[in-house]
Amino acid sequence: MSTRTLPLLFINLGGEMLYILDQRLRAQNIPADKAKKVMNDIITTMFNKKFLEELFKPQELYSKKALRTVFDRLAHASIMRLNQASMDKLYDLMTMAFKYQVLLCPRPKDILLVSFNHMDAIKDFVKDTPSILSQVDETYQQLIEMYTPLSNGEFQLIRQTLLIFFQDMHIRVSIFLKDKVQNSNGRFVLPTNGPVPRGTQIPGLIRIFSCSGEELTRLQFSNGGNYSSALREGSFEMFGNRVTKLGTNMYSVSRPVETHMSGTSKSSAQHTKVNAAPNPLAKEELNMLARLMGGLEVQKPGSTDTGFRVNLFATDEEEEEALISRPNELSYGVISIQATKDQQANAELTKIMGEFTESGDPSSSASSKGEDLLALMDGLRVKDSK
C-alpha cells in the first residue's frame, strides 16, 4: 500500500463534501452571508497549516471509522449542523463520487488531475477571501511538489490503495442510477468507449515481430468498444486546463442530491463493528499528541451567529426515517477535547482510542495516528470559529 495516498483521499473527499453542502445551502435558501461563513469556516479548517502538516506525513490510510469522524468534525466546523442521518448521507455521496472518479481515470496519474479539479473549485469558493485563498495556494504547492515527481508505478500503487479502501462500498446513489452508470446492486458500470489513456493506442491490432525486431504480420481484432485517440495532456501546474472533467462539480446543474441504500449495503463491511479495547501500540502517538495539544491556543468562539440545520433529504420525515433505520454500529458520539492540560488530554485520547481500534484491521496502527488529526481538528475548530 502507498503511504502517500491520504492527502489525495482527504482533499478529494473534502472537495465533494463542499460541492454537496454548497448545493444544499442554496437549495434550502440559507442567507448568503451564513452560507459563505459555513464554506469559509470549513475550508479554513480543512487547509489549516498544522492540520496539513500532519496530513502530508507519509503514513497508511486511516481506518474507515476514523476517516469518517474526521469529516464529521470538518462538516461541523462552522455554525451549520447536520443530524446523523444527513451526515451519513453526505459521506455516502462523497465516497461514491470519488470512487467513481478513481475507477474512470484513464491512467493512475490522472488522479492528480482529479485532485486539481477539486482544488480549482475550492479556490473559486474562497476567491473573495485572500487569507483563505493563500492557505489553498500553499496546499497546491505541496501537492505539486509531492506528487508531480512520482513515477507511473507509484501512481498505480496509490490507485490500488484507494480502490482497496473503497472496495466494500456499494451504496446506490440516485444521480448515478439515473445516468445508468450504476447498477441496482451499487456497482458501477465502466464504459467501453471514449479516449484511451495518454501514451497508448486504440486497441484492435496485434503486431508480430521477428527476433531482429522486424515486423512480420498484423492481425486485426474487434475491441468490443468505441474508443478514440487520447486527449491532450492536462495541466499539472497550479493554473491551466485539466482536460478531464472528473472531479468537477456535478451538482452545478439543477439536480437533487439524493441517495438510496440497498439492504446489502447497510450490512456491508463498510460499517465494521468496533472493538472497545484500546490499542496499546498507540501510547507514544497519544503522548505526542497530548504535548501537541498543550501548545494549541484555545479560545471561546467570539461570534454571536446562531447555528442552523441543513437537511440532505427532501423532507424532515425522510430524514427521520433514515435516522430510525440507521445501523447501530454507526451510532457513536463526538468527543470534545479541551487542549489545556496534558493529563486531561491523555484521558480523552485514551477514550478515543477505544472507539477507533477496529478488530482484525491491519491498519490499526494507522488508525492511532488518525486521533492526532482528529484532536488537532477539535482545537482548530474552536480557534477558527471566532
C-alpha atoms as a printed R data frame, in Angstrom:
    type eleno elety resid chain resno       x       y       z
1   ATOM     1    CA   MET     A     1   0.000   0.000   0.000
2   ATOM     2    CA   SER     A     2   1.153   3.539  -0.711
3   ATOM     3    CA   THR     A     3   1.978   5.848   2.205
4   ATOM     4    CA   ARG     A     4   1.272   8.903   0.017
5   ATOM     5    CA   THR     A     5  -2.441   8.273  -0.529
6   ATOM     6    CA   LEU     A     6  -4.011  10.022   2.467
7   ATOM     7    CA   PRO     A     7  -3.662  13.663   1.284
8   ATOM     8    CA   LEU     A     8  -5.307  12.847  -2.070
9   ATOM     9    CA   LEU     A     9  -8.129  10.923  -0.383
10  ATOM    10    CA   PHE     A    10  -8.783  13.741   2.084
11  ATOM    11    CA   ILE     A    11  -8.684  16.578  -0.457
12  ATOM    12    CA   ASN     A    12 -10.904  14.823  -2.999
13  ATOM    13    CA   LEU     A    13 -13.479  13.722  -0.424
14  ATOM    14    CA   GLY     A    14 -13.373  17.227   1.060
15  ATOM    15    CA   GLY     A    15 -13.967  18.734  -2.370
16  ATOM    16    CA   GLU     A    16 -17.009  16.514  -2.908
17  ATOM    17    CA   MET     A    17 -18.325  17.474   0.532
18  ATOM    18    CA   LEU     A    18 -18.067  21.169  -0.334
19  ATOM    19    CA   TYR     A    19 -19.914  20.604  -3.639
20  ATOM    20    CA   ILE     A    20 -22.808  18.921  -1.827
21  ATOM    21    CA   LEU     A    21 -23.003  21.431   1.023
22  ATOM    22    CA   ASP     A    22 -22.927  24.344  -1.424
23  ATOM    23    CA   GLN     A    23 -25.849  22.807  -3.337
24  ATOM    24    CA   ARG     A    24 -27.879  22.160  -0.171
25  ATOM    25    CA   LEU     A    25 -27.235  25.622   1.257
26  ATOM    26    CA   ARG     A    26 -28.588  27.125  -1.956
27  ATOM    27    CA   ALA     A    27 -31.499  24.666  -2.180
28  ATOM    28    CA   GLN     A    28 -32.626  25.475   1.368
29  ATOM    29    CA   ASN     A    29 -32.370  29.230   0.746
30  ATOM    30    CA   ILE     A    30 -29.849  29.798   3.544
31  ATOM    31    CA   PRO     A    31 -28.928  33.526   3.663
32  ATOM    32    CA   ALA     A    32 -25.871  34.261   1.566
33  ATOM    33    CA   ASP     A    33 -23.802  35.591   4.473
34  ATOM    34    CA   LYS     A    34 -24.393  32.474   6.575
35  ATOM    35    CA   ALA     A    35 -23.748  30.147   3.627
36  ATOM    36    CA   LYS     A    36 -20.490  31.939   2.892
37  ATOM    37    CA   LYS     A    37 -19.435  31.705   6.532
38  ATOM    38    CA   VAL     A    38 -20.057  27.950   6.532
39  ATOM    39    CA   MET     A    39 -17.973  27.386   3.403
40  ATOM    40    CA   ASN     A    40 -15.178  29.686   4.598
41  ATOM    41    CA   ASP     A    41 -15.010  28.107   8.061
42  ATOM    42    CA   ILE     A    42 -14.874  24.559   6.682
43  ATOM    43    CA   ILE     A    43 -12.216  25.433   4.093
44  ATOM    44    CA   THR     A    44 -10.180  27.331   6.710
45  ATOM    45    CA   THR     A    45 -10.136  24.261   8.954
46  ATOM    46    CA   MET     A    46  -9.543  21.900   6.045
47  ATOM    47    CA   PHE     A    47  -6.440  23.811   4.898
48  ATOM    48    CA   ASN     A    48  -5.049  24.804   8.274
49  ATOM    49    CA   LYS     A    49  -1.237  24.639   8.200
50  ATOM    50    CA   LYS     A    50  -0.786  22.472  11.308
51  ATOM    51    CA   PHE     A    51  -3.564  20.175  10.173
52  ATOM    52    CA   LEU     A    52  -1.965  19.675   6.756
53  ATOM    53    CA   GLU     A    53   1.484  19.091   8.263
54  ATOM    54    CA   GLU     A    54   0.061  16.012   9.960
55  ATOM    55    CA   LEU     A    55  -1.877  15.012   6.863
56  ATOM    56    CA   PHE     A    56   1.070  15.138   4.449
57  ATOM    57    CA   LYS     A    57   3.366  12.975   6.587
58  ATOM    58    CA   PRO     A    58   3.961   9.579   4.901
59  ATOM    59    CA   GLN     A    59   1.533   7.178   6.578
60  ATOM    60    CA   GLU     A    60  -1.011   4.471   5.912
61  ATOM    61    CA   LEU     A    61  -4.647   5.339   5.369
62  ATOM    62    CA   TYR     A    62  -6.771   5.780   8.464
63  ATOM    63    CA   SER     A    63  -9.494   3.250   9.187
64  ATOM    64    CA   LYS     A    64 -12.910   3.949   7.673
65  ATOM    65    CA   LYS     A    65 -14.255   4.800  11.119
66  ATOM    66    CA   ALA     A    66 -11.525   7.334  11.868
67  ATOM    67    CA   LEU     A    67 -11.719   8.985   8.443
68  ATOM    68    CA   ARG     A    68 -15.494   9.256   8.690
69  ATOM    69    CA   THR     A    69 -15.115  11.009  12.035
70  ATOM    70    CA   VAL     A    70 -12.577  13.450  10.573
71  ATOM    71    CA   PHE     A    71 -15.214  14.581   8.078
72  ATOM    72    CA   ASP     A    72 -17.897  14.634  10.779
73  ATOM    73    CA   ARG     A    73 -15.758  17.152  12.681
74  ATOM    74    CA   LEU     A    74 -14.953  19.054   9.495
75  ATOM    75    CA   ALA     A    75 -18.611  19.392   8.456
76  ATOM    76    CA   HIS     A    76 -19.416  20.850  11.890
77  ATOM    77    CA   ALA     A    77 -16.501  23.294  11.945
78  ATOM    78    CA   SER     A    78 -18.938  26.198  11.496
79  ATOM    79    CA   ILE     A    79 -22.457  27.213  12.550
80  ATOM    80    CA   MET     A    80 -24.105  24.601  10.310
81  ATOM    81    CA   ARG     A    81 -25.402  21.384  11.883
82  ATOM    82    CA   LEU     A    82 -26.302  18.031  10.344
83  ATOM    83    CA   ASN     A    83 -28.058  15.247  12.187
84  ATOM    84    CA   GLN     A    84 -26.586  11.735  11.980
85  ATOM    85    CA   ALA     A    85 -28.812  10.595   9.078
86  ATOM    86    CA   SER     A    86 -27.879  13.590   6.933
87  ATOM    87    CA   MET     A    87 -24.199  13.163   7.840
88  ATOM    88    CA   ASP     A    88 -24.390   9.506   6.786
89  ATOM    89    CA   LYS     A    89 -25.934  10.536   3.504
90  ATOM    90    CA   LEU     A    90 -23.350  13.258   2.936
91  ATOM    91    CA   TYR     A    91 -20.485  10.828   3.498
92  ATOM    92    CA   ASP     A    92 -22.098   8.211   1.222
93  ATOM    93    CA   LEU     A    93 -22.329  10.728  -1.603
94  ATOM    94    CA   MET     A    94 -18.739  11.871  -1.077
95  ATOM    95    CA   THR     A    95 -17.233   8.394  -1.075
96  ATOM    96    CA   MET     A    96 -19.214   7.014  -4.012
97  ATOM    97    CA   ALA     A    97 -18.492  10.073  -6.163
98  ATOM    98    CA   PHE     A    98 -14.739   9.855  -5.617
99  ATOM    99    CA   LYS     A    99 -14.762   6.064  -6.038
100 ATOM   100    CA   TYR     A   100 -16.396   6.515  -9.442
101 ATOM   101    CA   GLN     A   101 -13.817   9.137 -10.416
102 ATOM   102    CA   VAL     A   102 -10.930   6.833  -9.464
103 ATOM   103    CA   LEU     A   103 -12.459   3.993 -11.492
104 ATOM   104    CA   LEU     A   104 -12.873   6.226 -14.547
105 ATOM   105    CA   CYS     A   105  -9.353   7.674 -14.564
106 ATOM   106    CA   PRO     A   106  -7.786   6.576 -17.889
107 ATOM   107    CA   ARG     A   107  -4.397   6.226 -16.173
108 ATOM   108    CA   PRO     A   108  -3.379   6.314 -12.492
109 ATOM   109    CA   LYS     A   109  -1.605   9.681 -12.788
110 ATOM   110    CA   ASP     A   110  -4.911  11.308 -13.745
111 ATOM   111    CA   ILE     A   111  -5.952  11.001 -10.084
112 ATOM   112    CA   LEU     A   112  -3.779  14.075  -9.560
113 ATOM   113    CA   LEU     A   113  -5.728  15.964 -12.249
114 ATOM   114    CA   VAL     A   114  -8.960  14.983 -10.463
115 ATOM   115    CA   SER     A   115  -7.466  16.412  -7.259
116 ATOM   116    CA   PHE     A   116  -6.558  19.638  -9.061
117 ATOM   117    CA   ASN     A   117 -10.132  19.945 -10.358
118 ATOM   118    CA   HIS     A   118 -11.350  19.792  -6.761
119 ATOM   119    CA   MET     A   119  -8.719  22.324  -5.703
120 ATOM   120    CA   ASP     A   120  -9.698  24.677  -8.560
121 ATOM   121    CA   ALA     A   121 -13.316  24.598  -7.375
122 ATOM   122    CA   ILE     A   122 -12.318  25.177  -3.752
123 ATOM   123    CA   LYS     A   123 -10.270  28.211  -4.817
124 ATOM   124    CA   ASP     A   124 -13.352  29.550  -6.554
125 ATOM   125    CA   PHE     A   125 -15.374  29.196  -3.339
126 ATOM   126    CA   VAL     A   126 -12.936  31.481  -1.461
127 ATOM   127    CA   LYS     A   127 -11.812  33.753  -4.295
128 ATOM   128    CA   ASP     A   128 -13.078  36.814  -2.384
129 ATOM   129    CA   THR     A   129 -11.234  35.909   0.834
130 ATOM   130    CA   PRO     A   130  -7.466  36.402   0.313
131 ATOM   131    CA   SER     A   131  -6.389  34.922   3.666
132 ATOM   132    CA   ILE     A   132  -8.121  31.603   2.984
133 ATOM   133    CA   LEU     A   133  -7.089  31.675  -0.673
134 ATOM   134    CA   SER     A   134  -3.439  31.783   0.394
135 ATOM   135    CA   GLN     A   135  -3.992  28.653   2.503
136 ATOM   136    CA   VAL     A   136  -5.364  26.827  -0.536
137 ATOM   137    CA   ASP     A   137  -2.468  28.026  -2.702
138 ATOM   138    CA   GLU     A   138   0.058  26.683  -0.180
139 ATOM   139    CA   THR     A   139  -1.628  23.283  -0.355
140 ATOM   140    CA   TYR     A   140  -1.484  23.465  -4.151
141 ATOM   141    CA   GLN     A   141   2.281  23.893  -3.933
142 ATOM   142    CA   GLN     A   142   2.569  20.953  -1.545
143 ATOM   143    CA   LEU     A   143   0.593  18.737  -3.917
144 ATOM   144    CA   ILE     A   144   2.719  19.758  -6.900
145 ATOM   145    CA   GLU     A   145   5.995  19.254  -5.028
146 ATOM   146    CA   MET     A   146   4.985  15.875  -3.586
147 ATOM   147    CA   TYR     A   147   3.151  14.222  -6.485
148 ATOM   148    CA   THR     A   148   4.383  15.532  -9.835
149 ATOM   149    CA   PRO     A   149   7.813  13.835  -9.489
150 ATOM   150    CA   LEU     A   150   6.231  10.414  -8.803
151 ATOM   151    CA   SER     A   151   6.590   7.626 -11.366
152 ATOM   152    CA   ASN     A   152   3.715   5.850 -13.097
153 ATOM   153    CA   GLY     A   153   4.312   2.850 -10.858
154 ATOM   154    CA   GLU     A   154   3.928   4.956  -7.714
155 ATOM   155    CA   PHE     A   155   0.642   6.399  -9.013
156 ATOM   156    CA   GLN     A   156  -0.531   2.865  -9.785
157 ATOM   157    CA   LEU     A   157   0.157   1.934  -6.156
158 ATOM   158    CA   ILE     A   158  -1.816   4.993  -4.996
159 ATOM   159    CA   ARG     A   159  -4.741   3.949  -7.206
160 ATOM   160    CA   GLN     A   160  -4.668   0.399  -5.840
161 ATOM   161    CA   THR     A   161  -4.613   1.726  -2.273
162 ATOM   162    CA   LEU     A   162  -7.683   3.879  -2.979
163 ATOM   163    CA   LEU     A   163  -9.569   1.005  -4.613
164 ATOM   164    CA   ILE     A   164  -8.806  -1.272  -1.656
165 ATOM   165    CA   PHE     A   165 -10.241   1.421   0.639
166 ATOM   166    CA   PHE     A   166 -13.423   1.700  -1.475
167 ATOM   167    CA   GLN     A   167 -13.870  -1.955  -2.442
168 ATOM   168    CA   ASP     A   168 -16.654  -2.781   0.058
169 ATOM   169    CA   MET     A   169 -18.660   0.392  -0.561
170 ATOM   170    CA   HIS     A   170 -21.586  -0.255  -2.916
171 ATOM   171    CA   ILE     A   171 -24.097   2.440  -1.966
172 ATOM   172    CA   ARG     A   172 -26.781   3.240  -4.503
173 ATOM   173    CA   VAL     A   173 -26.852   6.922  -5.456
174 ATOM   174    CA   SER     A   174 -29.813   8.219  -7.443
175 ATOM   175    CA   ILE     A   175 -27.784  10.578  -9.621
176 ATOM   176    CA   PHE     A   176 -25.675   7.602 -10.791
177 ATOM   177    CA   LEU     A   177 -28.688   5.313 -11.160
178 ATOM   178    CA   LYS     A   178 -30.496   7.861 -13.330
179 ATOM   179    CA   ASP     A   179 -27.433   8.253 -15.543
180 ATOM   180    CA   LYS     A   180 -27.212   4.439 -15.773
181 ATOM   181    CA   VAL     A   181 -23.608   4.402 -14.593
182 ATOM   182    CA   GLN     A   182 -24.515   2.362 -11.503
183 ATOM   183    CA   ASN     A   183 -26.392  -0.929 -11.243
184 ATOM   184    CA   SER     A   184 -29.147  -1.642  -8.731
185 ATOM   185    CA   ASN     A   185 -26.615  -3.554  -6.592
186 ATOM   186    CA   GLY     A   186 -24.497  -0.403  -6.214
187 ATOM   187    CA   ARG     A   187 -21.697  -1.485  -8.546
188 ATOM   188    CA   PHE     A   188 -20.515   0.906 -11.230
189 ATOM   189    CA   VAL     A   189 -20.813   0.319 -14.974
190 ATOM   190    CA   LEU     A   190 -17.494   1.125 -16.624
191 ATOM   191    CA   PRO     A   191 -17.724   2.420 -20.212
192 ATOM   192    CA   THR     A   192 -16.226   0.654 -23.224
193 ATOM   193    CA   ASN     A   193 -15.827   3.833 -25.232
194 ATOM   194    CA   GLY     A   194 -14.095   7.182 -25.102
195 ATOM   195    CA   PRO     A   195 -10.435   8.241 -25.219
196 ATOM   196    CA   VAL     A   196  -7.716   5.728 -24.382
197 ATOM   197    CA   PRO     A   197  -5.032   6.604 -21.801
198 ATOM   198    CA   ARG     A   198  -2.387   9.037 -22.982
199 ATOM   199    CA   GLY     A   199   0.632   7.205 -24.365
200 ATOM   200    CA   THR     A   200  -1.397   4.200 -25.565
201 ATOM   201    CA   GLN     A   201  -3.004   3.248 -28.866
202 ATOM   202    CA   ILE     A   202  -6.569   2.293 -29.669
203 ATOM   203    CA   PRO     A   203  -6.883  -1.495 -29.100
204 ATOM   204    CA   GLY     A   204  -7.628  -3.702 -32.115
205 ATOM   205    CA   LEU     A   205  -4.243  -4.508 -33.623
206 ATOM   206    CA   ILE     A   206  -1.779  -7.322 -32.921
207 ATOM   207    CA   ARG     A   207   1.687  -6.996 -34.433
208 ATOM   208    CA   ILE     A   208   4.108  -9.927 -34.590
209 ATOM   209    CA   PHE     A   209   7.849  -9.220 -34.755
210 ATOM   210    CA   SER     A   210  10.876 -11.355 -35.572
211 ATOM   211    CA   CYS     A   211  13.843 -11.833 -33.263
212 ATOM   212    CA   SER     A   212  15.604  -8.967 -35.027
213 ATOM   213    CA   GLY     A   213  12.686  -6.605 -34.416
214 ATOM   214    CA   GLU     A   214  11.299  -6.707 -37.932
215 ATOM   215    CA   GLU     A   215   7.504  -6.617 -38.159
216 ATOM   216    CA   LEU     A   216   6.238  -9.843 -39.749
217 ATOM   217    CA   THR     A   217   2.459  -9.751 -39.680
218 ATOM   218    CA   ARG     A   218  -0.502  -7.728 -38.423
219 ATOM   219    CA   LEU     A   219  -3.757  -9.132 -37.117
220 ATOM   220    CA   GLN     A   220  -6.932  -7.107 -36.572
221 ATOM   221    CA   PHE     A   221  -9.464  -7.967 -33.855
222 ATOM   222    CA   SER     A   222 -12.657  -6.444 -32.545
223 ATOM   223    CA   ASN     A   223 -12.043  -4.489 -29.327
224 ATOM   224    CA   GLY     A   224 -15.699  -4.584 -28.285
225 ATOM   225    CA   GLY     A   225 -15.905  -0.836 -27.741
226 ATOM   226    CA   ASN     A   226 -15.890   2.553 -29.383
227 ATOM   227    CA   TYR     A   227 -12.517   4.040 -28.427
228 ATOM   228    CA   SER     A   228 -10.924   7.263 -29.606
229 ATOM   229    CA   SER     A   229  -7.412   8.681 -29.528
230 ATOM   230    CA   ALA     A   230  -6.047  10.003 -26.255
231 ATOM   231    CA   LEU     A   231  -6.812  13.573 -25.249
232 ATOM   232    CA   ARG     A   232  -4.032  16.108 -24.862
233 ATOM   233    CA   GLU     A   233  -2.119  16.220 -21.600
234 ATOM   234    CA   GLY     A   234  -3.845  18.086 -18.787
235 ATOM   235    CA   SER     A   235  -2.015  20.759 -16.816
236 ATOM   236    CA   PHE     A   236  -0.227  19.634 -13.647
237 ATOM   237    CA   GLU     A   237   0.580  23.227 -12.700
238 ATOM   238    CA   MET     A   238  -1.331  25.494 -10.339
239 ATOM   239    CA   PHE     A   239  -3.172  27.028 -13.290
240 ATOM   240    CA   GLY     A   240  -4.202  25.522 -16.605
241 ATOM   241    CA   ASN     A   241  -6.682  23.293 -18.384
242 ATOM   242    CA   ARG     A   242  -7.004  19.943 -16.630
243 ATOM   243    CA   VAL     A   243  -8.690  18.484 -19.765
244 ATOM   244    CA   THR     A   244 -10.556  15.829 -17.741
245 ATOM   245    CA   LYS     A   245 -13.963  16.692 -16.256
246 ATOM   246    CA   LEU     A   246 -13.565  14.140 -13.450
247 ATOM   247    CA   GLY     A   247 -13.590  15.924 -10.112
248 ATOM   248    CA   THR     A   248 -15.626  18.906 -11.283
249 ATOM   249    CA   ASN     A   249 -18.908  19.837  -9.603
250 ATOM   250    CA   MET     A   250 -21.673  17.528 -10.840
251 ATOM   251    CA   TYR     A   251 -24.206  19.409  -8.684
252 ATOM   252    CA   SER     A   252 -23.685  22.696 -10.540
253 ATOM   253    CA   VAL     A   253 -26.769  21.897 -12.612
254 ATOM   254    CA   SER     A   254 -30.198  21.600 -11.049
255 ATOM   255    CA   ARG     A   255 -30.260  18.037  -9.803
256 ATOM   256    CA   PRO     A   256 -31.494  16.649  -6.463
257 ATOM   257    CA   VAL     A   257 -28.902  15.433  -4.002
258 ATOM   258    CA   GLU     A   258 -30.297  12.040  -3.155
259 ATOM   259    CA   THR     A   259 -29.078   8.556  -2.257
260 ATOM   260    CA   HIS     A   260 -30.712   5.216  -1.567
261 ATOM   261    CA   MET     A   261 -29.103   2.350   0.304
262 ATOM   262    CA   SER     A   262 -29.877  -1.242  -0.574
263 ATOM   263    CA   GLY     A   263 -30.268  -3.843   2.132
264 ATOM   264    CA   THR     A   264 -26.904  -5.395   1.356
265 ATOM   265    CA   SER     A   265 -25.179  -2.051   1.569
266 ATOM   266    CA   LYS     A   266 -26.254  -1.475   5.150
267 ATOM   267    CA   SER     A   267 -24.697  -4.713   6.315
268 ATOM   268    CA   SER     A   268 -21.565  -4.462   4.189
269 ATOM   269    CA   ALA     A   269 -18.038  -4.360   5.511
270 ATOM   270    CA   GLN     A   270 -18.184  -0.583   5.212
271 ATOM   271    CA   HIS     A   271 -19.898  -0.497   8.596
272 ATOM   272    CA   THR     A   272 -17.435  -2.637  10.531
273 ATOM   273    CA   LYS     A   273 -18.131  -3.075  14.226
274 ATOM   274    CA   VAL     A   274 -15.613  -1.569  16.596
275 ATOM   275    CA   ASN     A   275 -13.578  -3.360  19.225
276 ATOM   276    CA   ALA     A   276 -13.679  -1.476  22.519
277 ATOM   277    CA   ALA     A   277 -10.157  -2.494  23.572
278 ATOM   278    CA   PRO     A   278  -7.586   0.321  23.173
279 ATOM   279    CA   ASN     A   279  -4.569  -0.285  21.001
280 ATOM   280    CA   PRO     A   280  -1.504  -0.473  23.296
281 ATOM   281    CA   LEU     A   281   0.809   0.366  20.378
282 ATOM   282    CA   ALA     A   282  -0.623   3.878  20.248
283 ATOM   283    CA   LYS     A   283   0.875   5.033  23.574
284 ATOM   284    CA   GLU     A   284   3.664   7.077  22.015
285 ATOM   285    CA   GLU     A   285   1.335   8.710  19.485
286 ATOM   286    CA   LEU     A   286  -1.057   9.642  22.292
287 ATOM   287    CA   ASN     A   287   1.712  11.154  24.399
288 ATOM   288    CA   MET     A   288   2.991  13.130  21.425
289 ATOM   289    CA   LEU     A   289  -0.492  14.418  20.663
290 ATOM   290    CA   ALA     A   290  -1.034  15.460  24.269
291 ATOM   291    CA   ARG     A   291   2.121  17.589  24.045
292 ATOM   292    CA   LEU     A   292   0.990  18.987  20.705
293 ATOM   293    CA   MET     A   293  -2.442  19.873  22.047
294 ATOM   294    CA   GLY     A   294  -0.976  21.504  25.101
295 ATOM   295    CA   GLY     A   295   0.571  24.127  22.824
296 ATOM   296    CA   LEU     A   296  -2.624  24.942  20.957
297 ATOM   297    CA   GLU     A   297  -4.286  28.234  21.735
298 ATOM   298    CA   VAL     A   298  -7.935  27.585  22.567
299 ATOM   299    CA   GLN     A   299 -10.328  30.496  22.659
300 ATOM   300    CA   LYS     A   300 -14.036  30.824  23.161
301 ATOM   301    CA   PRO     A   301 -15.965  31.495  19.966
302 ATOM   302    CA   GLY     A   302 -16.387  35.221  19.638
303 ATOM   303    CA   SER     A   303 -19.179  35.034  17.093
304 ATOM   304    CA   THR     A   304 -22.805  35.525  18.094
305 ATOM   305    CA   ASP     A   305 -24.118  33.819  14.941
306 ATOM   306    CA   THR     A   306 -26.825  31.296  15.657
307 ATOM   307    CA   GLY     A   307 -26.466  27.838  14.184
308 ATOM   308    CA   PHE     A   308 -28.805  26.318  11.651
309 ATOM   309    CA   ARG     A   309 -29.544  22.808  10.433
310 ATOM   310    CA   VAL     A   310 -29.057  21.525   6.891
311 ATOM   311    CA   ASN     A   311 -31.092  18.552   5.684
312 ATOM   312    CA   LEU     A   312 -29.775  16.358   2.870
313 ATOM   313    CA   PHE     A   313 -33.175  14.713   2.424
314 ATOM   314    CA   ALA     A   314 -36.186  16.065   0.554
315 ATOM   315    CA   THR     A   315 -38.265  16.326   3.744
316 ATOM   316    CA   ASP     A   316 -37.764  16.125   7.508
317 ATOM   317    CA   GLU     A   317 -39.888  12.957   7.514
318 ATOM   318    CA   GLU     A   318 -37.453  11.194   5.173
319 ATOM   319    CA   GLU     A   319 -34.565  12.253   7.373
320 ATOM   320    CA   GLU     A   320 -36.295  10.892  10.489
321 ATOM   321    CA   GLU     A   321 -36.999   7.573   8.760
322 ATOM   322    CA   ALA     A   322 -33.360   7.284   7.718
323 ATOM   323    CA   LEU     A   323 -32.267   8.007  11.283
324 ATOM   324    CA   ILE     A   324 -34.532   5.274  12.662
325 ATOM   325    CA   SER     A   325 -33.194   2.700  10.181
326 ATOM   326    CA   ARG     A   326 -29.574   3.722  10.780
327 ATOM   327    CA   PRO     A   327 -27.315   0.722  11.614
328 ATOM   328    CA   ASN     A   328 -26.421   0.543  15.308
329 ATOM   329    CA   GLU     A   329 -22.732   0.192  14.575
330 ATOM   330    CA   LEU     A   330 -22.739   3.707  13.099
331 ATOM   331    CA   SER     A   331 -24.042   5.263  16.311
332 ATOM   332    CA   TYR     A   332 -21.189   6.968  18.097
333 ATOM   333    CA   GLY     A   333 -20.813  10.278  19.803
334 ATOM   334    CA   VAL     A   334 -18.460  13.135  19.049
335 ATOM   335    CA   ILE     A   335 -15.941  13.680  21.820
336 ATOM   336    CA   SER     A   336 -14.852  17.243  22.538
337 ATOM   337    CA   ILE     A   337 -11.288  17.672  23.774
338 ATOM   338    CA   GLN     A   338 -10.106  20.633  25.826
339 ATOM   339    CA   ALA     A   339  -6.480  21.249  24.863
340 ATOM   340    CA   THR     A   340  -5.442  22.689  28.203
341 ATOM   341    CA   LYS     A   341  -3.593  20.084  30.247
342 ATOM   342    CA   ASP     A   342  -1.648  17.048  29.114
343 ATOM   343    CA   GLN     A   343  -3.256  14.837  31.742
344 ATOM   344    CA   GLN     A   344  -6.786  15.724  30.712
345 ATOM   345    CA   ALA     A   345  -5.918  15.383  27.036
346 ATOM   346    CA   ASN     A   346  -4.419  11.943  27.613
347 ATOM   347    CA   ALA     A   347  -7.609  10.753  29.286
348 ATOM   348    CA   GLU     A   348  -9.769  11.916  26.394
349 ATOM   349    CA   LEU     A   349  -7.379  10.471  23.805
350 ATOM   350    CA   THR     A   350  -7.374   7.094  25.529
351 ATOM   351    CA   LYS     A   351 -11.159   7.158  25.283
352 ATOM   352    CA   ILE     A   352 -10.945   7.922  21.570
353 ATOM   353    CA   MET     A   353  -8.533   5.044  21.063
354 ATOM   354    CA   GLY     A   354 -11.188   2.668  22.324
355 ATOM   355    CA   GLU     A   355 -13.583   3.954  19.689
356 ATOM   356    CA   PHE     A   356 -11.254   3.790  16.693
357 ATOM   357    CA   THR     A   357  -9.429   0.461  17.145
358 ATOM   358    CA   GLU     A   358 -11.030  -1.998  14.728
359 ATOM   359    CA   SER     A   359 -10.692  -5.716  15.304
360 ATOM   360    CA   GLY     A   360  -8.731  -7.513  12.633
361 ATOM   361    CA   ASP     A   361  -7.892  -4.275  10.859
362 ATOM   362    CA   PRO     A   362  -4.297  -4.342   9.605
363 ATOM   363    CA   SER     A   363  -4.285  -0.549   9.537
364 ATOM   364    CA   SER     A   364  -4.977  -0.190  13.275
365 ATOM   365    CA   SER     A   365  -1.570   1.428  13.783
366 ATOM   366    CA   ALA     A   366  -2.510   3.995  11.127
367 ATOM   367    CA   SER     A   367  -5.827   4.449  12.924
368 ATOM   368    CA   SER     A   368  -3.943   5.533  16.032
369 ATOM   369    CA   LYS     A   369  -2.346   8.345  14.045
370 ATOM   370    CA   GLY     A   370  -5.842   9.398  12.995
371 ATOM   371    CA   GLU     A   371  -6.501  10.529  16.544
372 ATOM   372    CA   ASP     A   372  -3.705  13.080  16.170
373 ATOM   373    CA   LEU     A   373  -5.555  14.670  13.303
374 ATOM   374    CA   LEU     A   374  -8.961  14.423  14.998
375 ATOM   375    CA   ALA     A   375  -7.826  16.042  18.218
376 ATOM   376    CA   LEU     A   376  -5.922  18.709  16.337
377 ATOM   377    CA   MET     A   377  -9.090  19.442  14.365
378 ATOM   378    CA   ASP     A   378 -11.032  19.877  17.620
379 ATOM   379    CA   GLY     A   379  -8.583  22.559  18.698
380 ATOM   380    CA   LEU     A   380  -8.618  24.229  15.304
381 ATOM   381    CA   ARG     A   381 -12.387  24.227  15.140
382 ATOM   382    CA   VAL     A   382 -12.660  26.113  18.445
383 ATOM   383    CA   LYS     A   383  -9.906  28.530  17.478
384 ATOM   384    CA   ASP     A   384 -11.104  29.237  13.943
385 ATOM   385    CA   SER     A   385 -14.789  29.617  14.731
386 ATOM   386    CA   LYS     A   386 -14.380  33.042  16.314
